[in-house]
Every structure is written in structure tokens, then in C-alpha cells.
């Protein structure tokens, strides 16, 4: 299915992310926010424990990662499994929906990583025109 066909079929969906009160906006925010997107991409290859995930998503605080995981779990994108061991072991993994979303995010990540030379050149041109903001 090509992108044009996907967009045309999207017109038939019961939700519209452009509508102010649409609940899909919150999920889109969770998925496309810095920590949500990175968390989903980090979990793409398999389950991780909290501290493994925190090390993988460099720069995220414990509090932000916890909030992000709660939001993604609530949206049905991440599954949290607590093992009744001592000390407790908690693993996080993508649900089938989370896997589908992460797959698309990773395509965007790879596109951006592959085109960063173009982005950096554009920034340099822009800053040169603006007097080096």
C-alpha cells in the first residue's frame, strides 16, 4: 500500500488527530515526544529491564522514563511484566501495536540519521543568513 492510498483510507477513520478533542492526539504526543519515541525504538529489538532501558536511552531521568513507560503502557504500546522475585524484576517489552509503531518510528530515525549531513548543511546556511543565531 502506498502513502497516498494510506492517506485516502485515513479519511475514513473514526478518529482525526487534527480535531482538538480527538483522543489520538494524546497518544501521538506520547509516541512522538523525545522520550516516548526513543523508548519505543529502544524496546524494538526485545524486552529490557528499567535500568537497561535507562542506560539505552541516554539522558532520560528515572522520573521521566517512569512517566513515559506508564503513558506508553496505558496506551497499549508497552507491556510491563513484574516477576515475583527478590529483588523484584520488571521487564518492559513492546506489544504488537507498540512494535508496529516503533517500526515506523525507526524508519524515520534511520532516514534522519542518513540525512544529517543535509540537515547540518541547511542549519549552517540558515544561521549564516540570520547572522549566526
N, CA, C and O atoms as CSV, one atom per row, in Angstrom:
chain,resi,resn,atom,element,x,y,z
A,1,UNK,N,N,0.857,-1.178,0.000
A,1,UNK,CA,C,0.000,0.000,0.000
A,1,UNK,C,C,0.898,1.235,0.000
A,1,UNK,O,O,1.812,1.342,0.818
A,2,UNK,N,N,0.638,2.161,-0.915
A,2,UNK,CA,C,1.466,3.357,-0.945
A,2,UNK,C,C,0.911,4.431,-0.003
A,2,UNK,O,O,-0.204,4.321,0.505
A,3,UNK,N,N,1.708,5.454,0.210
A,3,UNK,CA,C,1.354,6.504,1.164
A,3,UNK,C,C,0.078,7.233,0.776
A,3,UNK,O,O,-0.732,7.565,1.641
A,4,UNK,N,N,-0.111,7.485,-0.513
A,4,UNK,CA,C,-1.316,8.176,-0.975
A,4,UNK,C,C,-2.557,7.367,-0.633
A,4,UNK,O,O,-3.557,7.918,-0.174
A,5,UNK,N,N,-2.490,6.062,-0.855
A,5,UNK,CA,C,-3.622,5.196,-0.547
A,5,UNK,C,C,-3.877,5.171,0.966
A,5,UNK,O,O,-5.028,5.191,1.402
A,6,UNK,N,N,-2.803,5.127,1.766
A,6,UNK,CA,C,-2.954,5.137,3.222
A,6,UNK,C,C,-3.632,6.430,3.676
A,6,UNK,O,O,-4.505,6.398,4.542
A,7,UNK,N,N,-3.235,7.573,3.096
A,7,UNK,CA,C,-3.824,8.845,3.477
A,7,UNK,C,C,-5.285,8.916,3.079
A,7,UNK,O,O,-6.105,9.447,3.828
A,8,UNK,N,N,-5.622,8.390,1.915
A,8,UNK,CA,C,-7.011,8.383,1.469
A,8,UNK,C,C,-7.854,7.527,2.402
A,8,UNK,O,O,-8.957,7.918,2.785
A,9,UNK,N,N,-7.337,6.360,2.767
A,9,UNK,CA,C,-8.067,5.487,3.686
A,9,UNK,C,C,-8.170,6.104,5.077
A,9,UNK,O,O,-9.117,5.821,5.810
A,10,UNK,N,N,-7.203,6.945,5.447
A,10,UNK,CA,C,-7.235,7.601,6.751
A,10,UNK,C,C,-8.444,8.533,6.866
A,10,UNK,O,O,-8.925,8.791,7.969
A,11,UNK,N,N,-8.932,9.033,5.736
A,11,UNK,CA,C,-10.111,9.901,5.752
A,11,UNK,C,C,-11.349,9.155,6.254
A,11,UNK,O,O,-12.306,9.777,6.715
A,12,UNK,N,N,-11.329,7.835,6.165
A,12,UNK,CA,C,-12.468,7.026,6.576
A,12,UNK,C,C,-12.389,6.588,8.042
A,12,UNK,O,O,-13.300,5.924,8.538
A,13,UNK,N,N,-11.323,6.950,8.727
A,13,UNK,CA,C,-11.134,6.513,10.110
A,13,UNK,C,C,-12.048,7.283,11.061
A,13,UNK,O,O,-12.408,8.427,10.783
A,14,UNK,N,N,-12.426,6.664,12.179
A,14,UNK,CA,C,-13.322,7.342,13.129
A,14,UNK,C,C,-12.627,8.399,13.980
A,14,UNK,O,O,-13.296,9.161,14.679
A,15,UNK,N,N,-11.306,8.459,13.935
A,15,UNK,CA,C,-10.560,9.448,14.724
A,15,UNK,C,C,-9.824,10.393,13.796
A,15,UNK,O,O,-9.426,10.020,12.693
A,16,UNK,N,N,-9.648,11.621,14.257
A,16,UNK,CA,C,-8.976,12.636,13.450
A,16,UNK,C,C,-8.014,13.412,14.346
A,16,UNK,O,O,-8.437,14.244,15.149
A,17,UNK,N,N,-6.747,13.140,14.209
A,17,UNK,CA,C,-5.732,13.749,15.066
A,17,UNK,C,C,-5.719,15.275,14.959
A,17,UNK,O,O,-5.213,15.948,15.856
A,18,UNK,N,N,-6.261,15.822,13.887
A,18,UNK,CA,C,-6.295,17.273,13.720
A,18,UNK,C,C,-7.442,17.918,14.489
A,18,UNK,O,O,-7.471,19.138,14.649
A,19,UNK,N,N,-8.385,17.114,14.964
A,19,UNK,CA,C,-9.501,17.635,15.763
A,19,UNK,C,C,-9.032,17.830,17.204
A,19,UNK,O,O,-8.409,16.941,17.785
A,20,UNK,N,N,-9.325,18.965,17.763
A,20,UNK,CA,C,-8.845,19.362,19.090
A,20,UNK,C,C,-9.144,18.332,20.177
A,20,UNK,O,O,-8.286,18.067,21.019
A,21,UNK,N,N,-10.321,17.757,20.177
A,21,UNK,CA,C,-10.731,16.854,21.255
A,21,UNK,C,C,-10.465,15.375,20.954
A,21,UNK,O,O,-10.875,14.509,21.727
A,22,UNK,N,N,-9.791,15.077,19.853
A,22,UNK,CA,C,-9.571,13.677,19.478
A,22,UNK,C,C,-8.580,13.016,20.441
A,22,UNK,O,O,-7.507,13.562,20.697
A,23,UNK,N,N,-8.937,11.846,20.972
A,23,UNK,CA,C,-8.040,11.167,21.915
A,23,UNK,C,C,-6.739,10.673,21.269
A,23,UNK,O,O,-5.784,10.343,21.972
A,24,UNK,N,N,-6.703,10.624,19.950
A,24,UNK,CA,C,-5.472,10.179,19.291
A,24,UNK,C,C,-4.333,11.182,19.474
A,24,UNK,O,O,-3.162,10.822,19.354
A,25,UNK,N,N,-4.675,12.437,19.765
A,25,UNK,CA,C,-3.640,13.448,19.971
A,25,UNK,C,C,-2.728,13.109,21.138
A,25,UNK,O,O,-1.510,13.267,21.053
A,26,UNK,N,N,-3.322,12.644,22.225
A,26,UNK,CA,C,-2.520,12.284,23.395
A,26,UNK,C,C,-1.557,11.150,23.083
A,26,UNK,O,O,-0.394,11.186,23.484
A,27,UNK,N,N,-2.041,10.147,22.370
A,27,UNK,CA,C,-1.183,9.020,22.012
A,27,UNK,C,C,-0.083,9.473,21.058
A,27,UNK,O,O,1.069,9.060,21.189
A,28,UNK,N,N,-0.441,10.319,20.103
A,28,UNK,CA,C,0.567,10.846,19.184
A,28,UNK,C,C,1.648,11.601,19.966
A,28,UNK,O,O,2.835,11.483,19.663
A,29,UNK,N,N,1.240,12.356,20.948
A,29,UNK,CA,C,2.197,13.085,21.777
A,29,UNK,C,C,3.107,12.119,22.537
A,29,UNK,O,O,4.312,12.353,22.631
A,30,UNK,N,N,2.547,11.039,23.078
A,30,UNK,CA,C,3.355,10.053,23.803
A,30,UNK,C,C,4.361,9.375,22.874
A,30,UNK,O,O,5.496,9.108,23.270
A,31,UNK,N,N,3.944,9.100,21.652
A,31,UNK,CA,C,4.783,8.387,20.693
A,31,UNK,C,C,5.859,9.284,20.094
A,31,UNK,O,O,6.988,8.841,19.884
A,32,UNK,N,N,5.522,10.541,19.817
A,32,UNK,CA,C,6.458,11.414,19.112
A,32,UNK,C,C,7.258,12.317,20.033
A,32,UNK,O,O,8.160,13.023,19.581
A,33,UNK,N,N,6.943,12.304,21.310
A,33,UNK,CA,C,7.766,13.066,22.239
A,33,UNK,C,C,9.152,12.449,22.300
A,33,UNK,O,O,9.330,11.276,21.971
A,34,UNK,N,N,10.121,13.227,22.715
A,34,UNK,CA,C,11.508,12.753,22.726
A,34,UNK,C,C,11.665,11.420,23.444
A,34,UNK,O,O,12.240,10.484,22.889
A,35,UNK,N,N,11.166,11.322,24.659
A,35,UNK,CA,C,11.398,10.117,25.443
A,35,UNK,C,C,10.519,8.956,24.997
A,35,UNK,O,O,10.953,7.805,25.048
A,36,UNK,N,N,9.309,9.231,24.566
A,36,UNK,CA,C,8.436,8.157,24.099
A,36,UNK,C,C,8.977,7.493,22.853
A,36,UNK,O,O,9.030,6.266,22.768
A,37,UNK,N,N,9.376,8.293,21.894
A,37,UNK,CA,C,9.919,7.758,20.653
A,37,UNK,C,C,11.194,6.963,20.879
A,37,UNK,O,O,11.366,5.877,20.325
A,38,UNK,N,N,12.082,7.506,21.693
A,38,UNK,CA,C,13.334,6.805,21.965
A,38,UNK,C,C,13.093,5.515,22.748
A,38,UNK,O,O,13.757,4.507,22.508
A,39,UNK,N,N,12.150,5.547,23.675
A,39,UNK,CA,C,11.831,4.357,24.463
A,39,UNK,C,C,11.264,3.264,23.571
A,39,UNK,O,O,11.677,2.109,23.670
A,40,UNK,N,N,10.331,3.613,22.708
A,40,UNK,CA,C,9.762,2.629,21.782
A,40,UNK,C,C,10.838,2.042,20.879
A,40,UNK,O,O,10.874,0.831,20.663
A,41,UNK,N,N,11.705,2.883,20.358
A,41,UNK,CA,C,12.769,2.398,19.473
A,41,UNK,C,C,13.752,1.507,20.232
A,41,UNK,O,O,14.231,0.513,19.687
A,42,UNK,N,N,14.053,1.852,21.474
A,42,UNK,CA,C,14.976,1.043,22.278
A,42,UNK,C,C,14.408,-0.344,22.554
A,42,UNK,O,O,15.155,-1.319,22.633
A,43,UNK,N,N,13.095,-0.433,22.699
A,43,UNK,CA,C,12.450,-1.714,23.000
A,43,UNK,C,C,12.171,-2.545,21.750
A,43,UNK,O,O,11.693,-3.674,21.859
A,44,UNK,N,N,12.459,-2.012,20.580
A,44,UNK,CA,C,12.115,-2.697,19.330
A,44,UNK,C,C,12.776,-4.068,19.214
A,44,UNK,O,O,12.162,-5.010,18.711
A,45,UNK,N,N,14.014,-4.188,19.672
A,45,UNK,CA,C,14.732,-5.452,19.497
A,45,UNK,C,C,14.454,-6.460,20.602
A,45,UNK,O,O,14.892,-7.607,20.507
A,46,UNK,N,N,13.742,-6.064,21.640
A,46,UNK,CA,C,13.422,-7.028,22.687
A,46,UNK,C,C,13.202,-6.358,24.027
A,46,UNK,O,O,13.364,-5.147,24.175
A,47,UNK,N,N,12.831,-7.171,24.993
A,47,UNK,CA,C,12.499,-6.640,26.311
A,47,UNK,C,C,13.748,-6.163,27.040
A,47,UNK,O,O,14.847,-6.682,26.842
A,48,UNK,N,N,13.546,-5.159,27.889
A,48,UNK,CA,C,14.620,-4.605,28.701
A,48,UNK,C,C,14.104,-4.341,30.102
A,48,UNK,O,O,12.923,-4.055,30.299
A,49,UNK,N,N,14.985,-4.437,31.059
A,49,UNK,CA,C,14.658,-4.032,32.414
A,49,UNK,C,C,14.786,-2.512,32.498
A,49,UNK,O,O,15.381,-1.881,31.624
A,50,UNK,N,N,14.224,-1.935,33.556
A,50,UNK,CA,C,14.171,-0.481,33.684
A,50,UNK,C,C,15.556,0.154,33.541
A,50,UNK,O,O,15.735,1.071,32.740
A,51,UNK,N,N,16.532,-0.324,34.307
A,51,UNK,CA,C,17.855,0.298,34.264
A,51,UNK,C,C,18.576,0.061,32.944
A,51,UNK,O,O,19.365,0.903,32.516
A,52,UNK,N,N,18.319,-1.068,32.294
A,52,UNK,CA,C,18.880,-1.306,30.964
A,52,UNK,C,C,18.305,-0.287,29.985
A,52,UNK,O,O,19.019,0.272,29.153
A,53,UNK,N,N,17.020,-0.062,30.103
A,53,UNK,CA,C,16.338,0.898,29.237
A,53,UNK,C,C,16.849,2.309,29.499
A,53,UNK,O,O,17.053,3.087,28.567
A,54,UNK,N,N,17.049,2.625,30.750
A,54,UNK,CA,C,17.550,3.958,31.112
A,54,UNK,C,C,18.955,4.191,30.560
A,54,UNK,O,O,19.270,5.294,30.113
A,55,UNK,N,N,19.790,3.172,30.588
A,55,UNK,CA,C,21.134,3.309,30.006
A,55,UNK,C,C,21.056,3.432,28.488
A,55,UNK,O,O,21.828,4.175,27.882
A,56,UNK,N,N,20.125,2.702,27.872
A,56,UNK,CA,C,19.977,2.729,26.410
A,56,UNK,C,C,19.486,4.086,25.918
A,56,UNK,O,O,19.944,4.585,24.891
A,57,UNK,N,N,18.548,4.681,26.660
A,57,UNK,CA,C,18.002,5.992,26.292
A,57,UNK,C,C,18.807,7.048,27.073
A,57,UNK,O,O,18.342,7.598,28.071
A,58,UNK,N,N,19.973,7.296,26.604
A,58,UNK,CA,C,20.919,8.188,27.264
A,58,UNK,C,C,20.318,9.567,27.515
A,58,UNK,O,O,19.789,10.201,26.602
A,59,UNK,N,N,20.408,10.021,28.766
A,59,UNK,CA,C,19.942,11.363,29.103
A,59,UNK,C,C,18.586,11.423,29.771
A,59,UNK,O,O,18.231,12.459,30.333
A,60,UNK,N,N,17.811,10.345,29.731
A,60,UNK,CA,C,16.485,10.358,30.350
A,60,UNK,C,C,16.649,10.160,31.859
A,60,UNK,O,O,17.434,9.322,32.303
A,61,UNK,N,N,15.906,10.935,32.633
A,61,UNK,CA,C,15.939,10.771,34.080
A,61,UNK,C,C,15.065,9.582,34.481
A,61,UNK,O,O,14.210,9.137,33.716
A,62,UNK,N,N,15.290,9.093,35.657
A,62,UNK,CA,C,14.487,7.980,36.165
A,62,UNK,C,C,13.007,8.367,36.201
A,62,UNK,O,O,12.143,7.574,35.828
A,63,UNK,N,N,12.725,9.579,36.647
A,63,UNK,CA,C,11.342,10.051,36.738
A,63,UNK,C,C,10.687,10.140,35.355
A,63,UNK,O,O,9.551,9.703,35.173
A,64,UNK,N,N,11.406,10.705,34.389
A,64,UNK,CA,C,10.830,10.845,33.037
A,64,UNK,C,C,10.621,9.490,32.382
A,64,UNK,O,O,9.614,9.276,31.706
A,65,UNK,N,N,11.559,8.579,32.576
A,65,UNK,CA,C,11.400,7.250,31.991
A,65,UNK,C,C,10.206,6.540,32.613
A,65,UNK,O,O,9.434,5.885,31.913
A,66,UNK,N,N,10.056,6.669,33.910
A,66,UNK,CA,C,8.917,6.047,34.594
A,66,UNK,C,C,7.602,6.613,34.065
A,66,UNK,O,O,6.677,5.853,33.774
A,67,UNK,N,N,7.507,7.931,33.937
A,67,UNK,CA,C,6.295,8.567,33.415
A,67,UNK,C,C,6.034,8.142,31.971
A,67,UNK,O,O,4.893,7.886,31.588
A,68,UNK,N,N,7.092,8.072,31.181
A,68,UNK,CA,C,6.963,7.680,29.780
A,68,UNK,C,C,6.464,6.253,29.658
A,68,UNK,O,O,5.567,5.972,28.863
A,69,UNK,N,N,7.036,5.351,30.439
A,69,UNK,CA,C,6.620,3.948,30.404
A,69,UNK,C,C,5.166,3.787,30.835
A,69,UNK,O,O,4.427,2.992,30.253
A,70,UNK,N,N,4.756,4.540,31.853
A,70,UNK,CA,C,3.356,4.483,32.298
A,70,UNK,C,C,2.422,4.927,31.167
A,70,UNK,O,O,1.410,4.277,30.906
A,71,UNK,N,N,2.761,6.030,30.500
A,71,UNK,CA,C,1.918,6.541,29.412
A,71,UNK,C,C,1.853,5.543,28.262
A,71,UNK,O,O,0.779,5.298,27.712
A,72,UNK,N,N,2.994,4.968,27.898
A,72,UNK,CA,C,3.026,4.009,26.789
A,72,UNK,C,C,2.312,2.713,27.148
A,72,UNK,O,O,1.693,2.082,26.291
A,73,UNK,N,N,2.397,2.320,28.405
A,73,UNK,CA,C,1.668,1.138,28.854
A,73,UNK,C,C,0.167,1.402,28.822
A,73,UNK,O,O,-0.605,0.549,28.384
A,74,UNK,N,N,-0.244,2.562,29.277
A,74,UNK,CA,C,-1.663,2.930,29.280
A,74,UNK,C,C,-2.235,2.956,27.869
A,74,UNK,O,O,-3.389,2.586,27.651
A,75,UNK,N,N,-1.421,3.396,26.912
A,75,UNK,CA,C,-1.851,3.457,25.512
A,75,UNK,C,C,-1.794,2.096,24.823
A,75,UNK,O,O,-2.183,1.973,23.662
A,76,UNK,N,N,-1.315,1.082,25.523
A,76,UNK,CA,C,-1.264,-0.257,24.943
A,76,UNK,C,C,-0.080,-0.514,24.044
A,76,UNK,O,O,-0.107,-1.432,23.225
A,77,UNK,N,N,0.968,0.290,24.189
A,77,UNK,CA,C,2.146,0.145,23.338
A,77,UNK,C,C,3.265,-0.645,24.008
A,77,UNK,O,O,4.095,-1.262,23.340
A,78,UNK,N,N,3.271,-0.616,25.336
A,78,UNK,CA,C,4.307,-1.301,26.111
A,78,UNK,C,C,3.637,-2.216,27.124
A,78,UNK,O,O,2.617,-1.870,27.721
A,79,UNK,N,N,4.232,-3.390,27.306
A,79,UNK,CA,C,3.760,-4.336,28.318
A,79,UNK,C,C,4.799,-4.388,29.436
A,79,UNK,O,O,5.997,-4.518,29.183
A,80,UNK,N,N,4.325,-4.284,30.661
A,80,UNK,CA,C,5.185,-4.347,31.851
A,80,UNK,C,C,4.935,-5.669,32.547
A,80,UNK,O,O,3.797,-6.013,32.869
A,81,UNK,N,N,6.012,-6.406,32.776
A,81,UNK,CA,C,5.863,-7.689,33.462
A,81,UNK,C,C,6.746,-7.706,34.697
A,81,UNK,O,O,7.971,-7.630,34.603
A,82,UNK,N,N,6.107,-7.808,35.857
A,82,UNK,CA,C,6.826,-7.873,37.122
A,82,UNK,C,C,6.975,-9.331,37.539
A,82,UNK,O,O,5.987,-10.060,37.634
A,83,UNK,N,N,8.193,-9.747,37.783
A,83,UNK,CA,C,8.475,-11.103,38.237
A,83,UNK,C,C,8.480,-11.126,39.768
A,83,UNK,O,O,9.083,-10.254,40.394
A,84,UNK,N,N,7.825,-12.096,40.368
A,84,UNK,CA,C,7.776,-12.161,41.840
A,84,UNK,C,C,9.062,-12.764,42.418
A,84,UNK,O,O,9.056,-13.841,43.013
A,85,UNK,N,N,10.154,-12.037,42.222
A,85,UNK,CA,C,11.441,-12.495,42.722
A,85,UNK,C,C,11.938,-11.512,43.777
A,85,UNK,O,O,11.351,-10.449,43.981
A,86,UNK,N,N,13.020,-11.881,44.435
A,86,UNK,CA,C,13.615,-10.978,45.418
A,86,UNK,C,C,15.076,-10.788,45.031
A,86,UNK,O,O,15.844,-11.744,45.134
A,87,UNK,N,N,15.499,-9.615,44.594
A,87,UNK,CA,C,14.695,-8.395,44.445
A,87,UNK,C,C,13.739,-8.515,43.257
A,87,UNK,O,O,13.932,-9.354,42.377
A,88,UNK,N,N,12.710,-7.670,43.242
A,88,UNK,CA,C,11.732,-7.722,42.148
A,88,UNK,C,C,12.406,-7.458,40.797
A,88,UNK,O,O,13.335,-6.658,40.693
A,89,UNK,N,N,11.921,-8.142,39.785
A,89,UNK,CA,C,12.430,-7.937,38.424
A,89,UNK,C,C,11.256,-7.492,37.556
A,89,UNK,O,O,10.212,-8.143,37.517
A,90,UNK,N,N,11.446,-6.378,36.866
A,90,UNK,CA,C,10.411,-5.847,35.982
A,90,UNK,C,C,10.996,-5.723,34.582
A,90,UNK,O,O,12.033,-5.093,34.377
A,91,UNK,N,N,10.318,-6.330,33.638
A,91,UNK,CA,C,10.728,-6.254,32.238
A,91,UNK,C,C,9.687,-5.477,31.446
A,91,UNK,O,O,8.491,-5.548,31.726
A,92,UNK,N,N,10.162,-4.741,30.460
A,92,UNK,CA,C,9.293,-3.977,29.563
A,92,UNK,C,C,9.520,-4.479,28.147
A,92,UNK,O,O,10.655,-4.705,27.726
A,93,UNK,N,N,8.415,-4.653,27.414
A,93,UNK,CA,C,8.512,-5.049,26.022
A,93,UNK,C,C,7.371,-4.417,25.240
A,93,UNK,O,O,6.368,-3.984,25.807
A,94,UNK,N,N,7.547,-4.376,23.936
A,94,UNK,CA,C,6.518,-3.807,23.077
A,94,UNK,C,C,5.368,-4.789,22.898
A,94,UNK,O,O,5.575,-6.000,22.815
A,95,UNK,N,N,4.171,-4.256,22.841
A,95,UNK,CA,C,3.006,-5.039,22.447
A,95,UNK,C,C,3.024,-5.118,20.916
A,95,UNK,O,O,3.838,-4.440,20.289
A,96,UNK,N,N,2.165,-5.914,20.304
A,96,UNK,CA,C,2.112,-5.911,18.836
A,96,UNK,C,C,1.858,-4.505,18.264
A,96,UNK,O,O,2.461,-4.132,17.258
A,97,UNK,N,N,0.985,-3.741,18.889
A,97,UNK,CA,C,0.744,-2.370,18.433
A,97,UNK,C,C,1.997,-1.528,18.613
A,97,UNK,O,O,2.372,-0.772,17.716
A,98,UNK,N,N,2.643,-1.651,19.761
A,98,UNK,CA,C,3.880,-0.911,20.012
A,98,UNK,C,C,4.968,-1.261,19.024
A,98,UNK,O,O,5.737,-0.397,18.603
A,99,UNK,N,N,5.034,-2.532,18.651
A,99,UNK,CA,C,6.027,-2.971,17.668
A,99,UNK,C,C,5.763,-2.320,16.312
A,99,UNK,O,O,6.695,-1.875,15.641
A,100,UNK,N,N,4.501,-2.265,15.914
A,100,UNK,CA,C,4.149,-1.638,14.632
A,100,UNK,C,C,4.485,-0.148,14.630
A,100,UNK,O,O,4.973,0.387,13.635
A,101,UNK,N,N,4.218,0.513,15.756
A,101,UNK,CA,C,4.525,1.947,15.862
A,101,UNK,C,C,6.034,2.159,15.851
A,101,UNK,O,O,6.533,3.034,15.143
A,102,UNK,N,N,6.765,1.363,16.634
A,102,UNK,CA,C,8.220,1.501,16.710
A,102,UNK,C,C,8.879,1.246,15.363
A,102,UNK,O,O,9.860,1.901,15.012
A,103,UNK,N,N,8.346,0.305,14.619
A,103,UNK,CA,C,8.891,0.006,13.294
A,103,UNK,C,C,8.837,1.251,12.405
A,103,UNK,O,O,9.788,1.548,11.682
A,104,UNK,N,N,7.735,1.964,12.467
A,104,UNK,CA,C,7.594,3.179,11.656
A,104,UNK,C,C,8.475,4.304,12.185
A,104,UNK,O,O,9.042,5.068,11.404
A,105,UNK,N,N,8.593,4.409,13.494
A,105,UNK,CA,C,9.482,5.418,14.077
A,105,UNK,C,C,10.933,5.153,13.682
A,105,UNK,O,O,11.676,6.081,13.363
A,106,UNK,N,N,11.329,3.886,13.705
A,106,UNK,CA,C,12.705,3.551,13.332
A,106,UNK,C,C,12.994,3.888,11.876
A,106,UNK,O,O,14.115,4.275,11.543
A,107,UNK,N,N,12.012,3.750,11.016
A,107,UNK,CA,C,12.198,4.149,9.618
A,107,UNK,C,C,12.493,5.646,9.550
A,107,UNK,O,O,13.361,6.076,8.791
A,108,UNK,N,N,11.777,6.433,10.337
A,108,UNK,CA,C,12.023,7.878,10.386
A,108,UNK,C,C,13.396,8.177,10.982
A,108,UNK,O,O,14.129,9.022,10.468
A,109,UNK,N,N,13.741,7.481,12.067
A,109,UNK,CA,C,15.053,7.663,12.702
A,109,UNK,C,C,16.168,7.372,11.704
A,109,UNK,O,O,17.120,8.144,11.590
A,110,UNK,N,N,16.052,6.267,10.987
A,110,UNK,CA,C,17.088,5.906,10.020
A,110,UNK,C,C,17.171,6.918,8.871
A,110,UNK,O,O,18.261,7.237,8.397
A,111,UNK,N,N,16.033,7.412,8.437
A,111,UNK,CA,C,16.024,8.448,7.404
A,111,UNK,C,C,16.771,9.678,7.891
A,111,UNK,O,O,17.625,10.213,7.185
A,112,UNK,N,N,16.447,10.130,9.104
A,112,UNK,CA,C,17.091,11.326,9.643
A,112,UNK,C,C,18.583,11.116,9.868
A,112,UNK,O,O,19.389,11.984,9.535
A,113,UNK,N,N,18.954,9.973,10.428
A,113,UNK,CA,C,20.371,9.699,10.648
A,113,UNK,C,C,21.135,9.688,9.323
A,113,UNK,O,O,22.263,10.174,9.245
A,114,UNK,N,N,20.519,9.139,8.302
A,114,UNK,CA,C,21.161,9.063,6.987
A,114,UNK,C,C,21.241,10.397,6.266
A,114,UNK,O,O,22.039,10.563,5.343
A,115,UNK,N,N,20.422,11.341,6.682
A,115,UNK,CA,C,20.388,12.652,6.008
A,115,UNK,C,C,20.896,13.785,6.902
A,115,UNK,O,O,20.668,14.955,6.595
A,116,UNK,N,N,21.581,13.459,8.004
A,116,UNK,CA,C,22.039,14.504,8.921
A,116,UNK,C,C,23.030,15.460,8.281
A,116,UNK,O,O,23.072,16.632,8.654
A,117,UNK,N,N,23.834,14.993,7.320
A,117,UNK,CA,C,24.725,15.924,6.631
A,117,UNK,C,C,23.921,17.018,5.941
A,117,UNK,O,O,24.316,18.183,5.958
A,118,UNK,N,N,22.787,16.648,5.332
A,118,UNK,CA,C,21.920,17.633,4.686
A,118,UNK,C,C,21.319,18.589,5.713
A,118,UNK,O,O,21.242,19.795,5.478
A,119,UNK,N,N,20.896,18.045,6.848
A,119,UNK,CA,C,20.306,18.864,7.909
A,119,UNK,C,C,21.336,19.850,8.453
A,119,UNK,O,O,21.043,21.036,8.613
A,120,UNK,N,N,22.535,19.360,8.734
A,120,UNK,CA,C,23.583,20.227,9.282
A,120,UNK,C,C,23.981,21.319,8.287
A,120,UNK,O,O,24.240,22.456,8.681
A,121,UNK,N,N,24.030,20.973,7.002
A,121,UNK,CA,C,24.337,21.974,5.972
A,121,UNK,C,C,23.226,23.020,5.899
A,121,UNK,O,O,23.505,24.210,5.753
A,122,UNK,N,N,21.974,22.585,5.998
A,122,UNK,CA,C,20.847,23.522,5.974
A,122,UNK,C,C,20.903,24.459,7.183
A,122,UNK,O,O,20.663,25.660,7.055
A,123,UNK,N,N,21.217,23.915,8.340
A,123,UNK,CA,C,21.345,24.752,9.544
A,123,UNK,C,C,22.434,25.794,9.366
A,123,UNK,O,O,22.265,26.960,9.724
A,124,UNK,N,N,23.552,25.357,8.810
A,124,UNK,CA,C,24.670,26.279,8.607
A,124,UNK,C,C,24.274,27.408,7.651
A,124,UNK,O,O,24.576,28.574,7.902
A,125,UNK,N,N,23.597,27.056,6.558
A,125,UNK,CA,C,23.127,28.086,5.609
A,125,UNK,C,C,22.151,29.041,6.290
A,125,UNK,O,O,22.255,30.259,6.142
A,126,UNK,N,N,21.211,28.481,7.030
A,126,UNK,CA,C,20.203,29.294,7.717
A,126,UNK,C,C,20.868,30.239,8.715
A,126,UNK,O,O,20.589,31.438,8.730
A,127,UNK,N,N,21.742,29.690,9.541
A,127,UNK,CA,C,22.420,30.521,10.543
A,127,UNK,C,C,23.275,31.593,9.894
A,127,UNK,O,O,23.388,32.702,10.415
A,128,UNK,N,N,23.889,31.260,8.737
A,128,UNK,CA,C,24.684,32.250,8.018
A,128,UNK,C,C,23.830,33.395,7.503
A,128,UNK,O,O,24.264,34.547,7.519
A,129,UNK,N,N,22.619,33.091,7.046
A,129,UNK,CA,C,21.704,34.126,6.553
A,129,UNK,C,C,21.159,34.969,7.704
A,129,UNK,O,O,20.858,36.148,7.518
A,130,UNK,N,N,21.031,34.383,8.877
A,130,UNK,CA,C,20.436,35.060,10.035
A,130,UNK,C,C,21.486,35.713,10.910
A,130,UNK,O,O,21.151,36.277,11.951
A,131,UNK,N,N,22.746,35.652,10.515
A,131,UNK,CA,C,23.778,36.282,11.326
A,131,UNK,C,C,24.220,35.436,12.507
A,131,UNK,O,O,24.699,35.972,13.506
A,132,UNK,N,N,24.066,34.124,12.406
A,132,UNK,CA,C,24.565,33.217,13.436
A,132,UNK,C,C,23.802,33.258,14.734
A,132,UNK,O,O,24.373,33.540,15.787
A,133,UNK,N,N,22.526,32.981,14.668
A,133,UNK,CA,C,21.691,32.950,15.882
A,133,UNK,C,C,22.350,32.161,16.914
A,133,UNK,O,O,21.814,32.011,18.012
